[in-house]
Amino acid sequence: MVKEFLYRGIPKEELDSLSLEKLFLLFNSRQRRSLTRGITDGKRKLIEEIKSAKAGKLKNPIKTHLRDLIILPYMVGVTVNTFSGKEFRPVVITTEMVGHYLGEYVITNKKVSHGAPGVGASRSSLYVPLK
């Protein structure tokens, strides 16, 4: 049996039908403050692209640099390519992501793998043969 997703005790179907004002009351204070201060033009454009992609009108993938967009219930099911600082990484929005920021799901740094020291890295490396 599949566990049903509940956001603060409310199923996804009810979340979709809630008005934005009632939805804001369910979010944490940081998300409430961000949403009540207003949505910028860039975020508004991205939200419109997500709505059109959900309706099936958009063919190209959605690419964005906006990592501070809060995921709302009507965005579920859409894939958004988010910029990680070097490349665009696909993020498939699921119900568990509601209320979080889009940038939380794209890591901006990678594991550092150190190689051998180069010539001149230390005094002793001057005497190490190159081959």
N, C-alpha and C positions, 0 to 999 in steps of 0.2 A: 504494500500500500504506500502510495506516495504522500509524503507529508505536505500539507497545504501551507503556502507561505502566508504569514500574517505580519503586517507592519504595525507594531504597537497594538496588536489585538484586532486589527481590521483586515479583512481579506482583500485581495487585489481588485476584485470587481467593485467593491465599495470605494476603494481608493480612486478608481477611475471616475466614479460618479461624484466625488466630493468637489466642492468649489475650492478655489485656490485659497481663500481666506481660512476655511476650515482645515485645509491641508497644511497650511503654514503653522497652525497651532500644534500639529503632530510632530513637526521637525524640532531639532535642537535649536538653541538660541542663536548659534552662529549662522545656521542656514536661514532661520527666520529673519535675522537682521540683514543678511545679504539679499534676500528676496524682497523684503519690504522697502529697501533703499532704491529699488528700481532695477530694471533690466536694461542693459546698454544696447546700442544698435547692433553691435556684433553678435551678442547673445540672442537678440530677437531674430536676426537673420538665420542663425544656426538652428533655432527652435522651429522656424518655418521650414527649413530644409529637412529637419527630422520629421515633421508632420507630413510633408510631401513624400518622404521616403516610406513612411509607415503606410501611406495610402497607395504606394506602388507607382507613383508618378515619376520618381527620380531613378535614372539608370546609373549614373556615376556614383562612386562611393563618396561619402561625406568626409571631407578632410577639415581639421580644425586645429588651431593653436590654443583655443580657449580651454584651459585645464580647470578653470574655476567655475564651470557650469555645474549647477546642482541638478542631479538626475531626478526627474519627476515621473509619476506613474505612467503617463501617456507615451514616454520615450522607450518603454520596454519592448524589446524585440528588434531594435534597430542596431546596425553596426556602424560605429563612428570611428574613423581613423584619426587618432590623437597624436600630436607631435610630441616626441620624447626628448627633443633637443638635438637629435641627429636624424631621425626618420619618423615616419608615420606608422604607428602601431594600431592594429584593429582592436576595438573594444566592442564586444557584443553585450548590449545592455540587458541585464536580467532583473527579475523582481527584487532580488536581494540587494541590488545597488541603489534602490530608491532612497533619496536623502543624502547620498554621498556625493562627493565631487568627482567629476570625470577624470581628473588628473591622478586620482588615487590609484587607478588601475593601469597606469603606464609608468613604469619605472624610468627615472631620468639618468640613473648612473648604472654602470655595469661593473662586474667583478674585475678587479685589477689582477692581471697575471704578469708577474715580473719575469723578465728574461735574464739573460746573462749580462753582466756589466759591459759597457762599451769601452773602447780604448780611451784612456785618459780619465776614467771614472775615479780611479785611485792611483796612488804611486805604484803599487805593485802590479796593476793591470798593464802598465807600459811594457812589462817583460813577458806577458803572456802571448804566445804565438797566435796569429789570427787564424791559421788553418793547421 
